[in-house]
Amino acid sequence: MKRYFIYNVLLNISLILMFLSVVAAYQSSEYTVFGISLLIIGILGYLKYRLLKQVRQR
């Protein structure tokens, strides 16, 4: 269970950093960085969804 907690904390920190990256990229008109950050947010969101689903099954 400790492993899931650490994994969840890392996912949350990563999602927050990517959200800040999206905001900064949008404000500076860096649309390639904006798109890549959105893609990474989608992947991290999917991983978080799988983690929550796995924890609920236990």
Rosetta constraint file for C-alpha pairs under 8 A:
AtomPair CA 1 CA 5 HARMONIC 6.43 0.50
AtomPair CA 2 CA 6 HARMONIC 6.33 0.50
AtomPair CA 3 CA 7 HARMONIC 6.12 0.50
AtomPair CA 4 CA 8 HARMONIC 6.00 0.50
AtomPair CA 4 CA 51 HARMONIC 7.59 0.50
AtomPair CA 4 CA 55 HARMONIC 7.78 0.50
AtomPair CA 5 CA 9 HARMONIC 6.24 0.50
AtomPair CA 6 CA 10 HARMONIC 6.24 0.50
AtomPair CA 7 CA 11 HARMONIC 6.17 0.50
AtomPair CA 8 CA 12 HARMONIC 6.15 0.50
AtomPair CA 8 CA 48 HARMONIC 7.19 0.50
AtomPair CA 8 CA 51 HARMONIC 7.65 0.50
AtomPair CA 9 CA 13 HARMONIC 6.22 0.50
AtomPair CA 10 CA 14 HARMONIC 6.08 0.50
AtomPair CA 11 CA 15 HARMONIC 6.08 0.50
AtomPair CA 11 CA 44 HARMONIC 6.66 0.50
AtomPair CA 11 CA 48 HARMONIC 6.75 0.50
AtomPair CA 12 CA 16 HARMONIC 6.23 0.50
AtomPair CA 13 CA 17 HARMONIC 6.21 0.50
AtomPair CA 14 CA 18 HARMONIC 6.10 0.50
AtomPair CA 14 CA 44 HARMONIC 7.66 0.50
AtomPair CA 15 CA 19 HARMONIC 6.08 0.50
AtomPair CA 15 CA 41 HARMONIC 6.18 0.50
AtomPair CA 15 CA 44 HARMONIC 6.68 0.50
AtomPair CA 15 CA 45 HARMONIC 7.70 0.50
AtomPair CA 16 CA 20 HARMONIC 6.29 0.50
AtomPair CA 17 CA 21 HARMONIC 6.13 0.50
AtomPair CA 18 CA 22 HARMONIC 6.14 0.50
AtomPair CA 18 CA 37 HARMONIC 5.90 0.50
AtomPair CA 18 CA 38 HARMONIC 7.73 0.50
AtomPair CA 18 CA 40 HARMONIC 7.38 0.50
AtomPair CA 18 CA 41 HARMONIC 6.34 0.50
AtomPair CA 19 CA 23 HARMONIC 6.39 0.50
AtomPair CA 19 CA 37 HARMONIC 7.68 0.50
AtomPair CA 19 CA 41 HARMONIC 7.44 0.50
AtomPair CA 20 CA 24 HARMONIC 6.18 0.50
AtomPair CA 21 CA 25 HARMONIC 5.96 0.50
AtomPair CA 21 CA 34 HARMONIC 7.47 0.50
AtomPair CA 21 CA 37 HARMONIC 6.68 0.50
AtomPair CA 22 CA 26 HARMONIC 6.06 0.50
AtomPair CA 22 CA 33 HARMONIC 7.60 0.50
AtomPair CA 22 CA 34 HARMONIC 5.22 0.50
AtomPair CA 22 CA 37 HARMONIC 5.86 0.50
AtomPair CA 22 CA 38 HARMONIC 6.86 0.50
AtomPair CA 23 CA 27 HARMONIC 6.22 0.50
AtomPair CA 24 CA 28 HARMONIC 6.23 0.50
AtomPair CA 25 CA 29 HARMONIC 5.94 0.50
AtomPair CA 25 CA 30 HARMONIC 4.95 0.50
AtomPair CA 25 CA 31 HARMONIC 6.64 0.50
AtomPair CA 25 CA 33 HARMONIC 6.10 0.50
AtomPair CA 25 CA 34 HARMONIC 5.22 0.50
AtomPair CA 26 CA 30 HARMONIC 6.23 0.50
AtomPair CA 26 CA 31 HARMONIC 6.70 0.50
AtomPair CA 26 CA 34 HARMONIC 6.21 0.50
AtomPair CA 30 CA 34 HARMONIC 6.19 0.50
AtomPair CA 31 CA 35 HARMONIC 6.04 0.50
AtomPair CA 32 CA 36 HARMONIC 6.21 0.50
AtomPair CA 33 CA 37 HARMONIC 5.97 0.50
AtomPair CA 34 CA 38 HARMONIC 6.23 0.50
AtomPair CA 35 CA 39 HARMONIC 6.23 0.50
AtomPair CA 36 CA 40 HARMONIC 6.25 0.50
AtomPair CA 37 CA 41 HARMONIC 6.13 0.50
AtomPair CA 38 CA 42 HARMONIC 6.26 0.50
AtomPair CA 39 CA 43 HARMONIC 6.39 0.50
AtomPair CA 40 CA 44 HARMONIC 6.09 0.50
AtomPair CA 41 CA 45 HARMONIC 5.93 0.50
AtomPair CA 42 CA 46 HARMONIC 6.20 0.50
AtomPair CA 43 CA 47 HARMONIC 6.28 0.50
AtomPair CA 44 CA 48 HARMONIC 6.13 0.50
AtomPair CA 45 CA 49 HARMONIC 6.14 0.50
AtomPair CA 46 CA 50 HARMONIC 6.26 0.50
AtomPair CA 47 CA 51 HARMONIC 6.16 0.50
AtomPair CA 48 CA 52 HARMONIC 6.17 0.50
AtomPair CA 49 CA 53 HARMONIC 6.16 0.50
AtomPair CA 50 CA 54 HARMONIC 6.06 0.50
AtomPair CA 51 CA 55 HARMONIC 6.14 0.50
AtomPair CA 52 CA 56 HARMONIC 6.16 0.50
AtomPair CA 53 CA 57 HARMONIC 6.49 0.50
AtomPair CA 54 CA 58 HARMONIC 6.88 0.50
